[in-house]
Amino acid sequence: MQFLKKNYEKILLGIVLLGLVGAAVFMLLVVGQERQAQEELRNRIISRPFRPLEPPELSFASTVLRRGELPVVVNFSDNTHRLFNPVRWQRTVDGRNIKNPVGADIERLQITRIEPLYLRISLGSISGSESSTRYAIVIEQQAARRNRGPRSYYVSVDEKREYGEDKDSFIVREVKGTPSDPTELVIELSDLEKPISIARDRPYERIDGYMADLRYPPQNTLIRNRRVGDRVVIANEEYSIVSITENEVGLSAKSNQKRWTIKYDRPS
């Protein structure tokens, strides 16, 4: 009893210290358990299976974007637009009224004939002596703009001569047979890589272009012998012929340079 009275403070302090140690040990256990509980909760949240999001509906947006890529074209010049292009009716020569919209006149144009135009080179007269013979080379350019008929050019062997509007040239390179009565002349042309040969009864001939006859039924108009570069008037509109082949004729409007191609419906 006396011992307790003398050491109760120490005993009390020891009890407090033991309580603190117990509390510390308990806190360590509680913290560990709480940490483990939090880790398990985190794993459950992270590892929880999820449903993927539905793909967004973009069809409307895609349609709008595609429409935005297309330029807006307003056409006021074709025959279907009636605000600036009213329908025109035309009376034919036989008194009938036909619908003939503005700009569609040229579509009624027909080709009645296409004829080839030739370049012909032939041997004409021969003059001079045996040592100095000159030959008349007759050239006909049916497709030329001017001077289309036969024209004679007098040359000797190896003499260069120009001909035509485009200043083409030719040279007689070789005479086969006697100079005064040759069986054949070999001629080089500036627009050909290989030489040609001609004789009195055998001229050189090639197609250099075409000539066409046209018809415009609404007015029963015949337009004959038209070549490249010629102009025609259809329903008071002027057109230029820019090309002629064996199957078609190309035209260009003077007012706006718009081009048309008329096919030749060749008779069978």
FENLIN-V129200 format. One line per field, one symbol per residue. phi: phi as a letter, one per 20 degrees, with the letter a starting at -180 (. if undefined). psi: psi as a letter, one per 30 degrees, with the letter a starting at -180 (. if undefined). burial: b if it has 24 or more other ideal C-beta (glycine too) atoms within 12 Angstrom, else e. Layout:
phi: ???
psi: ???
burial: ???
//
This chain:
phi: .fffffcfffffffffffffffffffffffffffffffffffffffeffcefffffedfffffffffffefedddddeeeeefdcffddceffeneecfcgfnefffefcddaccfddddcceefccnefebeddeeedddfeffcleffcecebdfmeecebmfelfbbceebdenfgebfeaddcedfdcfdfdccbfdbfebbedrbccdcbdggdledcdlecfnfdcdclmdecdedacdfcacdccfffcmfdccdeeeffe
psi: eeeeefgeeeeeeeeeeeeeeeeeeeeeeeeeeeeeeeeeeeeeeegkklklkkkljgeeeeeeeeeffkkjkjjgflffjfefilkkkkklfggkkkkilkfgefffklkfkkkkklkkklkblklalefikkkjjkkkjfglelhflkkkjkllkgkkklllfghlllkjfkkkakefikfkkkkkkfgkekllkllegilkklkfalkkklkjeeghkkjlhklkflkljjhgkklkjfkkafflkklkkeeggkklkkkjikk.
burial: eeeeeeeeeeeeeeeeeeeeeeeeeeeeeeeeeeeeeeeeeeeeeeeeeeeeeeeeeeeeeeeeeeeeeeeeeeeeeeeeeeeeeeeeebeeeeeeeeebebbbbbebbbbbbbeebbbbbbbbebeeeeeebbbbbbbbbbbbeeeeeebebebbbeeebebbeeebebbbeebeeeeeebebbbbbbeeeeeebbbbeeebbeeebbbbbbbbbebeeeebeebbbebebebbebebbbbbbeeebbbbbbeeeeeebebebeeee
//
